[in-house]
Amino acid sequence: MTVIVGLEIHCQLDTATKLFCGCSTDYRDDPPNSHVCPVCLGLPGSLPKINRKAVEYALRVAKALNCEVPEESEFARKNYFYPDLDKGYQITQYDKPLAVCGYLDIEGDEGEKRVRITRVHMEEDPGRLVHKGGADRPKYTLVDYNRAGIPLIEIVTEPDLRSPKEARRFLNKLRATLEYLGVFDSEKEGSLRVDANISLAGSERVEVKNITSYKGVEKALTFEVTRQKNAIRRGQKIVRETRHFVEARGVTTSSRSKEMEQDYRYFPEPDLRPLRVRDWAEEIKIPELPDARKQRFIEDYGVSPTHAATLTGDWQIAEFYDSLPADLRVSTATATWVADTLLGELNYRDMSIRGVPLDHFKELLLIRQAGEITEKAAVEVLRTLLDQIRDTGTCELPRQCIGRLGLFVIAAAEEGADDPVTAAARQAIAENPQAVADFCQGKKEALNFLVGQVMRKTRGCAKPGDVNRVLTSLLSGDE
Amino acid sequence: MACTCGSGHSPDNNGYKKPYQDYLSSYRTLEPAREAYPGMITERDTEHIAQLADIAIDREELASFTSRFNEILEYFDILDQVEMAEESGEKAYNIFREDEVVPSLSQEEALSNTTAPEEGFFRAPRVM
């Protein structure tokens, strides 16, 4: 059964002030209702005024998504009564959106895929509700309007996606694109919300609302595919409805929506003049986007396509990679280290590249490149530093950490000298007579075992080549 | 706004693209009396809006709200009679403000019109 998915994505634009007033958007750590004014509280007599930067950001998005910008667009009032709207209506765009008819290319289930974008429009975020007195049947509702009026863009795709996985890949690509454009901060809580329309070919479509994370999209859609397939198998009909995603339980539940579209009584916002921004859109320059950067990494740095995709899939990581010295950038070892080791260790700790002192990791890379520590030690240092950041928010300098853990490479001196590597080798030989005997009988694996013992005694700080040389010479001397 | 890009975007834009005028007119046909009195709000309109807003109103209020709605609409009839200069409004596009923070109200000021704030929040009836 073919799965058909279309998405509506709401993203907060990362401006300093709200869409229609000068209240700061930096509200997340502040008390409720401390970032509000007569405009975003909807007090009588107040008038909205459009934030130029929000329009510019939205146009950057429109351009990056290859959209057409119509000659004229305008804001409209969407009327509904719910406490998250103080005015009794939301200022949004309706039949004259900012941009239409675009596309975004993604890595689909069957290779490269073009996902068509229906429209991109601007609107204001509603306030935040806190339901008090029991999750199932709250007694009353508390309202915080700090979020009311934050600029959002809504991006609507055509029903071009064919699996929950594709939907997630689309979102990841979209997020990367928005971050490259410098208009969106995905780390901010609640900065992205998704509604998904999903149907099985030949059946009615269901809208799933309230998806607030990237993983959530795949989870919610996977649940819906199973639910709809099971219903059809049992001979039931899928009804067209709105469902609510309950992230904690990973399920969707049916939610009755009171309003019909006509009940929103959309009409043009009388307090705002229309926009004519097509010429402006043409002048706006957008930076290098993920696909172009990936291509450059492959061509200029010789990075493998898989690593290039990973390294450019997040703007911060791409910037970090670009900031490395030229000889490091072109080394496969560096690409592997950043794309697999660094990101893997971050992932393992559920940490983001944000808030990690990338300069430290650059230094660590340089130290490793210079051969001052072994590969194994570099990973140990990386893990130690990441643990420190996770637990305390800060970490030691790499050299300090390496010194404290005693992980600098121990060089073996010339033959016969009494250096730590030779000392460890002598000890290993003394402690493992069986391995020595095996070696003398020609079993080469015994040498590997002894090398391992020496590496352990030197805590991975000896160079394997040195250990091999020292052991071989000691053992042949014993013979 | 028909899509001209040629890549087959759906014409009705996922159900979005119907001009709001269509909805306004379909809304208006809800009340047959409308045809007899174009532009007038009827008591049934008022009732419908009250339902959407989840507000109970009695017969007396229904009549009162309906006549007040109609008074407001009459203002627009007056406005319609104003003769506009040819050029007026022509250049009024792209009215923007810069992205500069101005001080917000204090929390006390913000909540000063509400009767029962709680922990800095407005308090509203149960909505779930």
Contacts between the chains, C-beta under 8 A, distances in Angstrom:
chain1	res1	chain2	res2	distance
A	6	B	14	6.6
A	15	B	99	5.2
A	16	B	99	5.1
A	16	B	100	7.2
A	16	B	101	5.6
A	17	B	99	5.3
A	17	B	100	6.7
A	17	B	101	5.4
A	17	B	102	7.7
A	21	B	102	7.8
A	22	B	97	7.2
A	22	B	100	6.3
A	22	B	101	5.8
A	22	B	102	3.4
A	23	B	101	7.5
A	23	B	102	7.5
A	23	B	104	4.7
A	24	B	101	4.7
A	24	B	104	6.9
A	31	B	107	6.0
A	31	B	120	5.0
A	32	B	107	7.4
A	32	B	119	7.4
A	32	B	120	4.4
A	32	B	121	5.0
A	33	B	107	5.2
A	33	B	110	4.5
A	33	B	111	6.2
A	33	B	120	5.7
A	33	B	121	6.8
A	33	B	122	7.0
A	34	B	104	6.6
A	34	B	106	7.3
A	34	B	107	4.9
A	34	B	110	7.5
A	34	B	120	7.6
A	35	B	104	5.1
A	36	B	104	5.7
A	36	B	105	5.8
A	36	B	110	4.9
A	37	B	102	7.7
A	37	B	104	5.2
A	37	B	105	5.6
A	38	B	105	7.6
A	41	B	105	7.7
A	41	B	110	6.5
A	49	B	95	6.9
A	49	B	96	7.3
A	49	B	97	4.4
A	50	B	95	6.7
A	50	B	96	5.3
A	50	B	97	6.9
A	51	B	96	7.1
A	51	B	97	6.3
A	51	B	98	7.9
A	51	B	99	5.4
A	52	B	96	3.8
A	52	B	97	6.8
A	52	B	98	5.9
A	52	B	99	6.6
A	53	B	98	7.5
A	53	B	99	3.7
A	54	B	99	7.3
A	55	B	96	7.0
A	68	B	3	8.0
A	68	B	4	7.3
A	68	B	5	6.0
A	70	B	1	6.2
A	72	B	93	7.8
A	76	B	20	6.5
A	80	B	52	7.2
A	81	B	52	6.1
A	81	B	53	4.1
A	81	B	54	6.4
A	82	B	127	6.4
A	83	B	122	7.4
A	83	B	124	3.9
A	83	B	125	7.9
A	83	B	127	6.0
A	88	B	53	7.8
A	94	B	16	7.6
A	94	B	20	5.6
A	95	B	1	7.2
A	95	B	16	7.7
A	95	B	17	6.4
A	95	B	18	7.4
A	95	B	19	4.8
A	95	B	20	5.7
A	96	B	1	7.1
A	100	B	1	6.8
A	100	B	3	6.3
A	100	B	9	7.4
A	100	B	13	7.8
A	101	B	3	4.8
A	101	B	4	7.5
A	101	B	5	4.0
A	101	B	7	7.1
A	101	B	9	5.1
A	103	B	7	7.0
A	116	B	7	6.2
A	116	B	8	7.6
A	116	B	9	6.0
A	118	B	9	6.0
A	118	B	10	7.2
A	118	B	13	5.6
A	118	B	14	5.8
A	118	B	16	7.5
A	119	B	13	6.4
A	119	B	16	7.0
A	129	B	124	7.9
A	129	B	127	7.1
A	130	B	121	6.7
A	131	B	126	7.5
A	131	B	127	7.6
A	131	B	128	5.5
A	137	B	126	7.8
A	137	B	128	7.6
A	138	B	126	5.3
A	138	B	128	5.4
A	139	B	126	6.0
A	140	B	123	6.1
A	140	B	124	6.8
A	140	B	125	6.1
A	140	B	126	5.3
A	141	B	123	7.5
A	141	B	124	4.5
A	141	B	125	6.8
A	141	B	126	6.1
A	141	B	127	5.1
A	141	B	128	7.6
A	142	B	118	6.0
A	142	B	119	7.2
A	142	B	121	3.6
A	142	B	122	7.0
A	142	B	123	6.0
A	142	B	124	7.4
A	143	B	121	5.8
A	143	B	122	4.2
A	143	B	123	7.6
A	143	B	124	5.5
A	144	B	120	7.7
A	144	B	121	5.6
A	144	B	122	7.8
A	145	B	110	7.5
A	145	B	122	7.4
A	156	B	13	7.8
A	156	B	14	6.1
A	156	B	16	7.2
A	158	B	9	6.3
A	158	B	10	6.3
A	158	B	14	7.6
A	159	B	14	7.8
A	197	B	14	7.5
A	258	B	52	7.6
A	259	B	52	7.1
A	261	B	15	7.6
A	261	B	23	6.6
A	262	B	23	4.4
A	262	B	26	5.5
A	262	B	27	5.3
A	263	B	27	8.0
A	263	B	52	5.7
A	264	B	23	7.6
A	265	B	23	7.1
A	265	B	24	7.1
A	265	B	27	6.5
A	266	B	20	3.9
A	266	B	23	6.3
A	267	B	20	5.9
A	267	B	24	6.9
A	268	B	20	7.7
A	272	B	95	7.5
A	273	B	92	4.8
A	273	B	93	5.7
A	273	B	94	7.4
A	273	B	95	5.0
A	274	B	93	5.9
A	275	B	93	6.6
A	275	B	94	5.9
A	276	B	93	4.4
A	276	B	94	6.1
A	277	B	94	6.7
A	280	B	94	8.0
